[in-house]
Amino acid sequence: MSEETIFLAGASRGVGAEIAKQLVQKSLPTIALLRSDAAQSRLEASGIQVKFGDAMQLESLHQAMVGQGVTTVISTIGGMPEDGERVDFVGNRNLIDAAVAAGAKRFILVSSIGVGESAQALPPKALEVLGGALAAKAKAEQHLSASGLIYTIVRPGGLMQEPATGNGFLTTATNISGSIHRPDVAQLVCDCLVSEKSHGQTLAALDRHKVNGERAVSEFSL
């Protein structure tokens, strides 16, 4: 078993799929959590091991994670409520608890600008529309910070499905918003993965050329 094994939740699409590609490029042993077999063949063909489970069911996460030598969990999951419970909180809470039980040391959570103190970065209309999801993500962040795991929270701005620009950056500022391409978020997450400077940090992720307004921004150096 490798010294480093990544457990990735959300690998089938979006930012998670982009992270999966970069972990393969870096030759980091990775286990992807899937609910269905739709992305199984693609991920396995790239060298990623697949485990089936549902983040909303804690026991299935124990079965997928325990005994696999998982050192770090990365989660990009979120979505609409199921039976009144949002994946953004309940799914991530279960992943965090399973990571602790499995003996993992590290957890990287992809959240969103607008959560917690960064609510000041969004206009009132956006907060009204996104309020339920942002509140659930805030609870997940709080659960992670209290878990005892070494954590990094990455809060991207508006996500765009375009090729990487290389202009992504991280900042501790909580009063800025903008957008960023999904592959650039993935690169920043993977940069955090190998940087101890990211430990215990909550960081916004944006594209340097897609920041709203004209304010100067101090970038976080990994």
C-alpha positions as CSV (number, residue, x, y, z in Angstrom):
1,M,0.0,0.0,0.0
2,S,1.3,3.4,-1.0
3,E,2.2,5.9,1.7
4,E,-0.3,8.3,0.1
5,T,-3.8,7.2,-0.9
6,I,-6.5,9.8,-1.9
7,F,-10.2,9.1,-1.4
8,L,-12.1,11.3,-3.9
9,A,-15.8,11.9,-3.5
10,G,-17.4,13.7,-6.5
11,A,-15.1,12.2,-9.2
12,S,-17.8,11.5,-11.8
13,R,-18.3,15.1,-12.9
14,G,-17.4,18.8,-12.5
15,V,-14.5,19.9,-10.4
16,G,-14.2,16.3,-9.0
17,A,-13.6,14.9,-12.5
18,E,-11.0,17.5,-13.1
19,I,-9.2,16.7,-9.8
20,A,-9.3,13.0,-10.8
21,K,-7.5,13.7,-14.0
22,Q,-4.8,15.7,-12.2
23,L,-4.3,13.1,-9.5
24,V,-3.7,10.5,-12.3
25,Q,-1.2,12.9,-14.0
26,K,0.7,13.1,-10.6
27,S,0.6,9.3,-10.2
28,L,-1.1,9.6,-6.8
29,P,-3.0,6.4,-5.9
30,T,-6.6,7.4,-5.8
31,I,-9.9,5.7,-4.9
32,A,-13.0,7.3,-6.3
33,L,-16.4,7.0,-4.6
34,L,-19.2,6.4,-7.0
35,R,-23.0,6.0,-6.5
36,S,-23.5,4.4,-10.0
37,D,-21.3,2.7,-12.6
38,A,-21.7,5.6,-15.2
39,A,-18.1,6.8,-14.8
40,Q,-16.6,3.5,-13.6
41,S,-15.0,2.4,-16.9
42,R,-13.5,5.9,-17.6
43,L,-12.0,6.2,-14.1
44,E,-10.7,2.6,-14.0
45,A,-9.1,3.0,-17.4
46,S,-7.1,6.0,-16.1
47,G,-5.8,3.9,-13.2
48,I,-8.2,5.0,-10.5
49,Q,-9.7,2.4,-8.2
50,V,-13.5,2.6,-7.8
51,K,-15.5,2.0,-4.7
52,F,-19.3,2.2,-4.6
53,G,-21.2,3.9,-1.9
54,D,-23.6,6.7,-1.1
55,A,-22.4,9.7,0.9
56,M,-25.8,10.0,2.4
57,Q,-25.4,6.5,3.9
58,L,-22.6,6.5,6.5
59,E,-22.2,2.7,6.7
60,S,-21.6,2.5,2.9
61,L,-18.7,5.0,3.4
62,H,-17.2,2.9,6.2
63,Q,-17.3,-0.1,3.8
64,A,-15.7,1.9,1.0
65,M,-13.0,3.5,3.1
66,V,-11.9,1.4,6.0
67,G,-8.9,-0.8,5.4
68,Q,-7.9,1.0,2.2
69,G,-5.0,3.0,3.7
70,V,-6.7,6.3,3.0
71,T,-4.6,9.2,4.1
72,T,-6.5,12.1,2.5
73,V,-10.1,12.6,1.6
74,I,-11.1,15.2,-1.0
75,S,-14.8,16.1,-1.4
76,T,-16.5,18.1,-4.1
77,I,-20.0,16.8,-3.5
78,G,-23.1,18.9,-3.2
79,G,-26.5,19.1,-4.8
80,M,-30.2,19.2,-4.3
81,P,-31.9,17.9,-1.2
82,E,-33.0,14.3,-0.9
83,D,-35.7,13.7,1.6
84,G,-35.2,17.2,2.9
85,E,-31.4,16.7,3.6
86,R,-28.8,18.4,1.5
87,V,-25.8,16.4,0.3
88,D,-23.8,19.6,0.9
89,F,-24.0,19.0,4.7
90,V,-25.1,15.5,5.4
91,G,-23.0,13.9,2.7
92,N,-19.9,15.8,3.7
93,R,-20.6,15.2,7.4
94,N,-20.7,11.5,6.7
95,L,-17.5,11.7,4.7
96,I,-15.7,13.5,7.5
97,D,-16.9,11.1,10.1
98,A,-15.9,8.1,7.9
99,A,-12.5,9.7,7.3
100,V,-11.9,9.9,11.0
101,A,-13.0,6.3,11.5
102,A,-10.7,5.1,8.7
103,G,-7.7,6.8,10.2
104,A,-7.3,9.4,7.5
105,K,-5.2,12.4,8.5
106,R,-6.3,15.1,6.0
107,F,-9.5,16.4,4.4
108,I,-9.9,18.9,1.6
109,L,-13.4,20.3,1.2
110,V,-14.4,22.2,-1.9
111,S,-17.1,24.6,-0.7
112,S,-18.2,28.0,-2.2
113,I,-17.7,31.7,-2.0
114,G,-20.7,33.0,-0.1
115,V,-20.3,30.6,2.8
116,G,-19.8,31.9,6.3
117,E,-18.0,35.2,6.5
118,S,-17.6,35.3,2.7
119,A,-21.4,36.0,2.4
120,Q,-20.4,39.7,2.3
121,A,-18.9,39.0,-1.2
122,L,-22.2,38.2,-2.8
123,P,-25.1,40.5,-3.6
124,P,-28.3,40.0,-1.6
125,K,-30.2,38.5,-4.5
126,A,-27.5,35.8,-4.9
127,L,-27.6,35.0,-1.2
128,E,-31.4,34.7,-1.4
129,V,-31.2,32.2,-4.3
130,L,-28.3,30.2,-2.9
131,G,-29.2,30.5,0.8
132,G,-30.1,26.9,1.5
133,A,-27.0,25.5,-0.2
134,L,-24.7,28.0,1.4
135,A,-26.1,27.3,4.9
136,A,-25.6,23.6,4.4
137,K,-22.0,24.1,3.1
138,A,-21.4,26.3,6.2
139,K,-22.4,23.4,8.5
140,A,-20.1,21.1,6.6
141,E,-17.2,23.5,7.0
142,Q,-17.9,23.8,10.7
143,H,-18.1,20.0,11.1
144,L,-14.8,19.7,9.4
145,S,-13.0,22.3,11.4
146,A,-14.1,20.6,14.6
147,S,-13.2,17.1,13.4
148,G,-9.6,17.0,14.4
149,L,-8.5,16.3,10.8
150,I,-5.9,18.4,9.1
151,Y,-8.2,20.4,6.9
152,T,-8.2,22.8,3.9
153,I,-11.4,24.5,2.7
154,V,-11.4,25.8,-0.9
155,R,-14.2,28.2,-1.8
156,P,-14.4,28.7,-5.5
157,G,-16.2,31.6,-7.2
158,G,-18.7,31.0,-10.0
159,L,-17.6,27.8,-11.8
160,M,-17.1,27.7,-15.6
161,Q,-16.7,24.6,-17.7
162,E,-13.9,25.9,-19.9
163,P,-10.2,24.8,-20.4
164,A,-7.7,25.7,-17.8
165,T,-6.3,29.2,-18.0
166,G,-3.5,28.9,-15.4
167,N,-4.7,32.2,-13.8
168,G,-6.3,30.6,-10.8
169,F,-5.2,31.9,-7.4
170,L,-6.1,31.5,-3.7
171,T,-6.7,34.2,-1.1
172,T,-7.8,34.4,2.5
173,A,-9.9,37.5,1.6
174,T,-13.6,37.0,2.3
175,N,-14.9,40.1,0.6
176,I,-14.3,39.3,-3.1
177,S,-16.2,37.3,-5.7
178,G,-15.8,36.4,-9.3
179,S,-15.5,33.2,-11.4
180,I,-13.0,30.5,-12.2
181,H,-12.7,27.6,-14.6
182,R,-13.2,24.1,-13.1
183,P,-9.8,22.7,-14.2
184,D,-8.1,25.7,-12.5
185,V,-9.9,24.9,-9.2
186,A,-8.7,21.4,-9.6
187,Q,-5.1,22.6,-10.0
188,L,-5.4,24.7,-6.9
189,V,-6.8,21.8,-4.9
190,C,-3.9,19.6,-6.0
191,D,-1.5,22.4,-5.1
192,C,-3.0,22.4,-1.6
193,L,-2.6,18.7,-1.4
194,V,1.2,19.0,-1.4
195,S,1.5,22.2,0.7
196,E,1.6,22.2,4.5
197,K,0.9,26.0,4.2
198,S,-2.7,25.1,3.3
199,H,-3.2,23.2,6.5
200,G,-6.0,24.8,8.6
201,Q,-6.8,27.3,5.9
202,T,-10.1,28.5,4.4
203,L,-9.2,29.9,0.9
204,A,-11.2,31.6,-1.9
205,A,-10.4,30.4,-5.4
206,L,-10.7,32.8,-8.3
207,D,-9.3,33.6,-11.7
208,R,-7.0,36.7,-11.7
209,H,-8.8,38.1,-14.7
210,K,-12.4,37.3,-13.5
211,V,-12.5,39.1,-10.1
212,N,-15.5,41.3,-9.7
213,G,-14.7,45.0,-9.1
214,E,-11.4,46.7,-9.0
215,R,-10.2,45.9,-5.5
216,A,-6.6,44.8,-4.9
217,V,-6.4,41.2,-3.7
218,S,-3.6,39.7,-1.6
219,E,-2.8,36.2,-3.0
220,F,-2.1,33.3,-0.6
221,S,1.2,31.7,-1.4
222,L,1.4,27.9,-1.0
